[in-house]
Amino acid sequence: MRRRSGNNITFNDMLFNILLGFVVLFVIAFLLINPITKRNDIPAKVELMIVVEWEDRSLSDIDIWVQYNDVNPTGFNNRESNGINLERDDLGQQNDKIVVDGETILVYSNREVVNIRGVMPGDYYINLHSYSFRDNKPLVVKVTVIDINPTYREAYTLEYEFVDRNSIHRPPAFTVDPEGHIVDIFAHTRTIVPVRRNLQQ
């Protein structure tokens, strides 16, 4: 009967330890490449979206204001309230400039977006306000209300015409049910633009 050599056992142990070391290093490298997702890294789900667009080369500044029930409205000076977020306050051509490698480039785009994160049953009111008007012709502004979840659906798209500063248009309000669906769209006369802006001359 052949007896196993002590050298073979030592070699096998060394080979096993080297292999184990490679496995450990691989696991560490994999974790560094794909770090464990933290709770704060998970983007909040958008349930509803309101998009306002106007002529790309317009100099005018159009603002959107959104109010949930009777809480403080969301707009340029209150960009987040009760899960309603103003993602961009567009100032017309004033903020169309970007600097790339020291060179200023104009990216013509006039668009404001409000995201509603989370299901909040109730009524939502919208105002469009011409904070400044610098065009020499009427300006057409389009507003689109989109129901994102569970199925993408445009609730409505409407156009309004602005001809001067401090004008207000009131797109239809809408009602959201406990499942997050828009179940009613209705006309309203509510002014939610803050008084100090509305009266600004």
PAROMI-887542 format. One line per field, with one value per residue: y, z, x of N, C-alpha, C, O in turn; chain. Coordinates in steps of 0.001 Angstrom, whole numbers, always signed. Each point is the difference from the previous one (the first is absolute). Layout:
nv = Y|...
nw = Z|...
nu = X|...
cav = Y|...
caw = Z|...
cau = X|...
cv = Y|...
cw = Z|...
cu = X|...
ov = Y|...
ow = Z|...
ou = X|...
ch = A|...
! end
This chain:
nv = -1186|+834|+417|+602|+772|-232|-1097|-2265|-1182|-526|-1743|-2080|-667|-796|-2137|-1557|-381|-1338|-2244|-1053|-453|-1829|-1958|-600|-852|-2207|-1430|-439|-1488|-2148|-757|-691|-2084|-1790|+2179|-597|-1083|+2061|-160|+695|-2062|-667|-357|+2175|-1356|-264|+1398|+1843|+189|+1540|-329|+1083|+313|+562|+1558|-1631|+752|-1413|+2050|-766|+1430|-2053|+1055|-1616|-2|-818|-290|-336|-724|-641|-1847|-67|+1953|-1516|+678|+1719|+895|-1265|+55|+694|-1350|-534|+118|+2046|-1082|+1810|-1129|+1034|+1095|-544|+303|-1969|+1925|+827|-1311|+1647|+1380|-692|-727|+530|-1157|+429|-1952|+2171|-1340|+535|-22|+95|+1135|-260|-181|-88|-438|-724|-90|-1583|+879|-1846|-1933|+1556|-1605|+96|+1883|-226|+1392|+606|+450|+1192|-214|+1683|-1678|-1349|+2209|-1850|-999|-562|-1813|-61|+28|-1222|+32|-1220|-494|-825|-732|-217|-1316|+624|+732|-2129|+1508|-663|+1857|+153|+1010|+1004|+577|+1327|+1006|+756|+1409|-76|+1378|-1208|+2029|-1610|-807|+174|-1737|-211|-676|-1261|+413|-513|-1568|+335|-1711|-992|-29|+1908|-827|+261|+996|+1497|+431|+1336|+693|+1435|+413|-2176|+1566|-1033|+1193|-717|+124|-955|-2181|-1075|+335|-1988|+1733
nw = +0|-1743|+508|+1146|-2066|+1413|-1164|-139|+1826|+232|-1191|+830|+1654|-573|-726|+1626|+1029|-1167|+16|+1812|-83|-1226|+1085|+1479|-833|-428|+1727|+724|-1139|+490|+1887|-392|-815|+1313|-156|+2041|-1069|-506|+2201|+1140|+199|+1809|-2183|+621|+1127|-2165|+1467|+1004|-1971|+985|-1909|+709|-1588|-210|-1069|-1489|-1854|+792|-479|-1181|+1552|-858|+1054|+900|-236|+1711|-556|+1830|-1318|+2149|-1013|+1541|-816|-1587|+983|-1424|+713|-1572|+21|+2122|-1152|+2142|+307|+869|-1949|+1097|-1774|-759|+861|-1205|-519|-750|-1161|+1329|-255|-1545|+1736|-1850|+2016|-2105|+1796|+1712|-730|-549|+1409|-2134|+2074|-2235|+1915|-1102|+1905|+74|+1664|-492|+1715|-975|+1818|-1230|+1059|-1513|+1304|-2003|+1222|-2224|+1354|-1773|+499|-1474|+376|-656|+383|-1755|-365|-894|+365|-1964|+1289|-1136|+2192|-1652|+1303|-163|+53|+1093|-353|+1428|-1164|+1814|+2018|-580|-241|-1335|+1305|-2219|+1871|+104|-1871|+1353|-1295|+585|+74|-563|+1440|+1835|+571|+1022|-1907|+100|+10|-725|+14|-1739|+1224|+1752|-855|+2032|-1477|+1256|-1752|+712|+475|-2112|+1894|+487|-1620|+1216|-863|-686|+2091|+288|+1606|-1555|-1746|+461|+1935|+1559|-113|+1361|+2114|-163|+877
nu = +847|-1221|+2147|-1883|+326|+1703|+1583|-333|+600|+2174|+810|-373|+1379|+2022|+145|+7|+1968|+1368|-258|+802|+2199|+562|-162|+1615|+1924|-154|+230|+2087|+1260|-424|+992|+2107|+195|-225|+576|+679|-1641|+739|-373|+1836|+929|-1156|+394|-36|-1379|+519|-971|+831|-1052|+1340|-1116|+1857|-1564|+2179|-1198|+518|-995|-1557|-818|-1741|-822|+337|-1681|+1315|-2237|+1231|-2157|+1276|-1680|+233|+827|+1630|-751|-550|+1922|-311|-1939|-1004|+2251|-197|-1396|+411|+2216|-404|+307|+793|-802|-1842|+1762|-1817|+2172|-719|-99|-1601|-1804|+77|+416|+1104|+681|+633|+696|-1387|-860|-63|-1133|-438|-839|-167|-277|-1929|+1222|-2246|+1464|-2075|+1454|-1257|+1009|-201|-473|-601|-870|-1006|-277|-326|+1158|-1244|+2149|-1215|+2213|-1350|+1447|+420|-173|+949|-1973|+932|+122|-1937|-502|+935|-1835|+1891|-2182|+1792|-2091|+1747|-1404|+1199|-714|+292|-1659|+1689|-90|-326|+774|+2018|-1130|+1234|-1533|+2063|-1758|+2181|-1062|-405|+822|+1243|+829|-2248|+1439|-2116|+2147|-668|-1850|+1315|-1376|+948|-14|-1596|-1404|-947|-2023|+728|-708|+1612|-1484|+1348|-1971|+1595|-703|+446|-205|+1277|-776|+2089|-1133|+1280|-576|-1456|+738|+1053|+1101
cav = +1186|+1229|+1040|+1345|+772|+1241|+1108|+158|+631|+1408|+646|+134|+1052|+1287|+253|+332|+1343|+967|+61|+696|+1409|+563|+115|+1128|+1218|+178|+479|+1396|+811|+70|+928|+1360|+382|+115|+226|-271|+1185|+573|+447|+1356|-45|-449|+1183|-33|-281|+1104|-456|+937|+1001|+1138|+578|+1283|+309|+1127|+164|-194|+1228|+1078|+662|+130|-934|-513|-843|-871|-156|-1141|-65|-1220|+402|+1388|+214|+1024|-397|-247|+840|+297|+332|-1094|-1012|-1324|+62|-1140|-946|+670|+555|+731|-515|+1050|+1325|+524|+1459|+435|-153|+354|-1164|-906|-20|-952|+172|-1263|+245|+1434|+641|+153|-546|+230|-1149|+615|-872|+616|-1119|-234|-1307|-271|-1417|-329|-1272|-651|+126|+884|+260|+1361|+889|+704|+1206|+475|+1353|+422|+1435|+645|+788|+1093|-168|+770|-291|+1049|-622|-909|-1186|-1178|-869|-1291|-731|-1397|-755|-1401|-1026|-887|-1355|-1157|+25|+1347|+528|+1453|+395|+1036|+950|+1222|+1141|+1313|+1097|+1141|+1191|+1002|-442|-197|-663|-1324|-944|-1057|-1296|-768|-747|-1421|-748|-1284|-922|-688|-879|+836|+293|+1239|-456|+1123|+1217|+1017|+1409|+680|+1429|+243|+621|-498|+780|+862|+1364|+965|-106|+316|+1434|+639|+799
caw = +0|-74|+958|-568|+396|+722|-934|-805|+846|+136|-1291|-159|+921|-539|-1182|+479|+591|-1089|-651|+923|-52|-1240|+127|+893|-746|-1022|+660|+401|-1227|-493|+854|-287|-1310|+167|+1422|+483|-125|+1234|-110|-566|-1406|-796|-372|+327|-1154|-443|-306|-946|-514|-698|-844|-626|-1042|-882|-1115|+486|-38|+699|+1104|+1119|+1118|+389|+1196|+345|+1421|+238|+1395|+420|+921|+460|+570|-648|-1385|-433|-1123|-65|+1307|+913|-1038|+471|+1021|+24|-1078|-1306|-241|-1227|-388|-665|-144|-1251|-45|-1390|-482|+1039|+462|-1109|-237|+727|-304|-272|-251|-27|-1084|+289|-1044|+227|-241|+36|+471|+1045|+494|+1441|+311|+1390|+273|+1220|+448|+986|-203|+969|-479|+212|-1157|-400|-756|-791|-573|-830|+273|-775|+936|-846|-1407|-786|-1420|-721|-570|+963|+307|+266|+1030|+37|+1261|-122|+1255|-343|+1040|-311|+533|-467|-1453|-538|-683|+49|+443|-961|-516|-393|-318|+455|-633|+844|-784|+855|+1270|+1143|-345|+591|-582|+960|-608|+838|+1163|-121|+1249|+39|+948|+857|-796|-771|-1326|-200|-198|-360|-485|+104|-90|+1296|-58|+1120|-265|+993|-114|+1177|-230|-208|-1402|-862|-38|-361|-1219
cau = -847|+802|-334|+31|+1178|-258|+205|-1218|-1015|+392|-254|-1460|-443|+433|-819|-1337|+48|+141|-1305|-893|+386|-529|-1464|-257|+314|-1031|-1217|+236|+1|-1378|-739|+453|-533|-1442|-259|-1345|-835|-514|-1389|-42|+381|-1137|-786|-1417|-837|-847|-1354|-601|+933|-598|+1050|-351|+981|-283|+939|+1372|+809|-705|+697|-937|+101|-1313|+92|-1109|-297|-881|-444|-696|-1069|+141|+1331|+817|+278|+1373|+407|+1438|+585|-337|+156|-385|-1036|-927|+278|-24|+1330|+306|+1318|+785|-601|+546|-77|+111|+1375|+973|+755|+281|+1443|+836|+1417|+677|+1431|+240|-751|-1428|-874|-1424|-876|-1325|-1068|-815|-801|-54|-592|-365|-225|-732|+569|-848|-1444|-639|-1360|-482|-119|+1207|-321|+1146|+13|+1132|+177|+1075|+807|+487|-390|+969|-190|-744|-1197|-611|+782|-827|+577|-689|+81|-411|-88|+251|-143|+1125|-187|+787|+90|+224|-1180|-125|-1338|-375|+982|-700|+856|-478|+728|+379|+330|+633|+548|-885|-1257|-167|-945|-335|-348|-916|+478|-327|-149|+702|-632|+977|+875|+914|-540|-762|-1376|-861|+665|-1047|+399|+46|+347|+905|+1303|+959|+1235|+105|-505|+1082|+442|-1130|-179|+1275|-97
cv = +1231|+990|+1362|+762|+1274|+1201|+251|+701|+1491|+771|+228|+1096|+1386|+379|+413|+1419|+1087|+180|+755|+1507|+690|+208|+1210|+1326|+287|+566|+1461|+917|+152|+978|+1449|+495|+252|+209|-279|+1291|+466|+489|+1359|+26|-417|+1205|-172|-183|+1203|-572|+851|+1029|+1092|+711|+1271|+349|+1227|+185|+65|+1290|+1190|+548|+56|-1113|-379|-949|-856|-47|-1132|-45|-1297|+380|+1460|+288|+1060|-421|-158|+854|+357|+304|-991|-1263|-1396|+138|-1195|-961|+576|+715|+749|-368|+1071|+1284|+647|+1498|+551|-194|+275|-1193|-1060|-107|-1074|+210|-1367|+308|+1486|+750|+31|-460|+286|-1257|+504|-1026|+695|-1035|-56|-1312|-90|-1494|-155|-1411|-584|+273|+839|+329|+1423|+775|+765|+1160|+528|+1452|+141|+1507|+552|+946|+1187|-302|+899|-277|+1103|-565|-931|-1291|-1149|-923|-1270|-659|-1403|-646|-1479|-875|-1084|-1446|-298|-41|+1445|+455|+1517|+356|+1116|+795|+1204|+1107|+1294|+1070|+1127|+1177|+1079|-630|-130|-525|-1396|-787|-1142|-1272|-782|-657|-1474|-645|-1348|-883|-731|-958|+798|+334|+1377|-413|+1134|+1181|+1086|+1407|+617|+1463|+361|+626|-423|+659|+912|+1453|+962|-86|+457|+1506|+751|+749|+185
cw = +0|+1014|-664|+547|+710|-901|-834|+805|+158|-1277|-219|+900|-542|-1222|+397|+572|-1064|-707|+862|+5|-1249|+74|+863|-723|-1076|+612|+404|-1218|-541|+821|-255|-1344|+95|+1474|+362|-15|+1358|-237|-692|-1485|-899|-362|+365|-1267|-318|-399|-1095|-429|-720|-747|-657|-998|-778|-972|+482|+79|+670|+1143|+1261|+1026|+443|+1189|+159|+1521|+143|+1483|+234|+1088|+410|+598|-814|-1432|-280|-1224|+155|+1371|+1091|-843|+424|+1123|-139|-1175|-1389|-181|-1326|-384|-655|-76|-1222|-85|-1420|-454|+1082|+515|-1092|-294|+850|-439|-137|-396|-177|-1079|+343|-1195|+387|-367|+152|+400|+1131|+481|+1519|+241|+1488|+121|+1313|+389|+1100|-275|+1126|-516|+313|-1290|-227|-912|-675|-418|-873|+116|-847|+939|-714|-1431|-848|-1501|-659|-740|+1052|+155|+368|+977|+79|+1361|-215|+1379|-353|+1232|-313|+402|+267|-1513|-463|-771|+129|+371|-895|-436|-512|-284|+448|-623|+1010|-899|+852|+1310|+1053|-363|+626|-818|+992|-750|+934|+1189|-213|+1384|-125|+1055|+826|-744|-862|-1396|-23|-359|-384|-432|-34|-77|+1396|-220|+1095|-482|+1100|-146|+1215|-321|-312|-1406|-934|-178|-434|-1317|-628
cu = +879|-504|+115|+1185|-431|+152|-1251|-1096|+287|-294|-1502|-555|+354|-857|-1420|-30|+142|-1345|-1007|+288|-532|-1514|-362|+266|-1044|-1286|+154|-39|-1420|-829|+408|-534|-1498|-324|-1448|-797|-487|-1423|-92|+340|-1166|-857|-1462|-817|-886|-1355|-640|+1037|-783|+1120|-529|+1104|-448|+1150|+1450|+810|-688|+847|-858|+193|-1409|+192|-1237|-117|-1004|-342|-764|-996|+187|+1378|+749|+347|+1498|+287|+1464|+612|-399|-10|-401|-1009|-924|+192|-80|+1329|+60|+1426|+865|-807|+630|-251|-19|+1434|+1047|+788|+147|+1496|+666|+1447|+642|+1441|+294|-755|-1485|-831|-1443|-779|-1426|-1059|-731|-1011|+85|-739|-277|-272|-754|+412|-885|-1468|-585|-1388|-433|-36|+1304|-393|+1258|-241|+1241|+99|+1140|+755|+637|-408|+883|-119|-822|-1210|-600|+813|-942|+743|-847|+195|-561|+14|+62|-150|+1034|-270|-1464|+177|+150|-1229|-18|-1434|-522|+1225|-775|+1010|-669|+874|+244|+379|+661|+456|-1098|-1385|-27|-1022|-182|-389|-918|+710|-345|-25|+688|-664|+1072|+933|+978|-480|-678|-1421|-944|+862|-1074|+585|-3|+382|+997|+1308|+962|+1368|+73|-338|+1128|+554|-1109|-166|+1253|-132|+1379
ov = +116|+198|+265|-64|+622|+1006|+1147|+839|+835|+1125|+1055|+759|+924|+1152|+902|+750|+1071|+1122|+801|+813|+1132|+1005|+767|+933|+1157|+898|+796|+1069|+1083|+751|+906|+1182|+959|-946|+172|+1028|-782|+270|+224|+973|+148|+659|-1083|+569|+601|-886|-523|+322|-280|+440|+3|-8|+226|-664|+785|+162|+1137|-738|+386|-1100|+814|-873|+405|-17|-72|+119|-358|+493|+891|+985|+449|-1107|+641|+27|-663|-302|+198|-529|-899|+687|-229|-438|-728|+801|-547|+384|-58|-3|+518|+460|+1165|-992|-283|+138|-1197|-691|-107|+426|-803|+668|+389|+1224|-1018|+445|-138|-489|+157|-939|+405|-327|+19|-317|+303|-556|+684|-970|+646|+1010|-395|+897|+525|-564|+409|-187|-74|+366|-504|+708|-570|+1156|+1106|-1161|+1226|+362|+702|+638|-349|-522|+115|-377|+65|-30|-173|+87|-493|+269|-731|-923|+906|-730|+885|-682|+536|-329|-22|+48|-136|-33|+164|-231|+479|-175|+1010|-1188|+694|+175|-632|+499|-355|-195|+281|-451|-346|+477|-701|+448|+173|-373|-584|+532|+421|-632|-249|+266|-193|+236|-427|+382|+1178|-486|+314|-297|+715|+522|+851|+996|+679|+454|+1227|-526|+649
ow = +806|+166|-788|+1188|-392|+184|-274|-537|-46|+44|-472|-416|+55|-146|-609|-256|+127|-290|-512|+41|+66|-482|-343|+101|-231|-567|-179|+45|-451|-554|+83|-153|-591|+676|-823|+499|+780|-1136|-814|-693|-1220|+891|-143|-1042|+894|-850|-908|+761|-747|+607|-593|+349|-211|+117|+885|+919|-107|+676|+1064|-313|+579|-25|-354|+714|-743|+853|-761|+1059|-848|+719|-1045|-194|+626|-951|+731|+219|+1175|-345|-838|+991|-1068|-613|-980|+849|-1047|+682|+96|-436|+77|+210|-212|+366|-199|+331|+287|-934|+1201|-1126|+932|-1004|-877|-93|+398|-1130|+1165|-1127|+1117|-742|+982|-689|+572|-680|+826|-759|+981|-693|+1017|-603|+1165|-830|+1072|-1088|+948|-997|+565|-400|+344|-130|-32|+189|+538|-400|+77|-772|+662|-906|+966|-966|+919|-225|+108|+520|-597|+720|-806|+1041|-979|-783|+389|-500|+442|-919|+1099|-726|-410|+698|-839|+497|-92|-285|+660|-1032|-533|+252|-52|+765|+201|-328|+734|-311|+1198|-102|-908|+943|-998|+1117|-260|+533|-684|-798|+983|-1031|-385|+594|-586|+372|+878|-1067|+303|-947|+1172|+765|+280|-1041|-876|-523|-1000|-1067|-97|-950|-1039
ou = +923|-1204|+908|+314|-988|-685|-354|-724|-904|-498|-422|-876|-811|-409|-574|-941|-593|-416|-783|-924|-478|-524|-899|-796|-349|-621|-922|-609|-372|-803|-829|-305|-498|-405|-899|+458|-542|-390|-896|-296|+79|-535|-568|+326|-595|-83|-645|+913|-937|+976|-1079|+1181|-1191|+1029|+338|+803|+459|+716|+482|+456|-720|+867|-1107|+1003|-979|+879|-899|+389|-35|+168|-471|+502|+844|-782|+735|+1173|+312|-1056|-70|+247|-567|-973|+158|+393|-347|+951|+1226|-1152|+1114|-1122|+337|+631|+1181|+1177|+23|+405|-249|+258|-37|+246|+771|+100|-566|+202|-372|+88|-493|-288|+622|-966|+1091|-976|+862|-793|+292|-306|-253|-362|+48|-150|+301|+114|+670|-698|+1091|-1104|+1069|-999|+1091|-381|+56|-82|-88|+887|-764|-537|+678|+555|-811|+1150|-1225|+1115|-1062|+995|-789|+601|-146|+225|-738|+856|-731|-454|+146|-938|-1160|+1013|-889|+1125|-1217|+1175|-922|+648|+459|-201|-1015|-949|+1037|-1076|+922|-1175|-53|+1141|-755|+631|-165|-260|+1191|+1045|+841|+772|-610|-235|-1143|+1045|-1065|+1149|-749|+480|+189|+619|-211|+917|-963|+400|-155|+500|+235|-415|+6|-579|+123
ch = A|A|A|A|A|A|A|A|A|A|A|A|A|A|A|A|A|A|A|A|A|A|A|A|A|A|A|A|A|A|A|A|A|A|A|A|A|A|A|A|A|A|A|A|A|A|A|A|A|A|A|A|A|A|A|A|A|A|A|A|A|A|A|A|A|A|A|A|A|A|A|A|A|A|A|A|A|A|A|A|A|A|A|A|A|A|A|A|A|A|A|A|A|A|A|A|A|A|A|A|A|A|A|A|A|A|A|A|A|A|A|A|A|A|A|A|A|A|A|A|A|A|A|A|A|A|A|A|A|A|A|A|A|A|A|A|A|A|A|A|A|A|A|A|A|A|A|A|A|A|A|A|A|A|A|A|A|A|A|A|A|A|A|A|A|A|A|A|A|A|A|A|A|A|A|A|A|A|A|A|A|A|A|A|A|A|A|A|A|A|A|A|A|A|A|A|A|A|A|A|A
! end
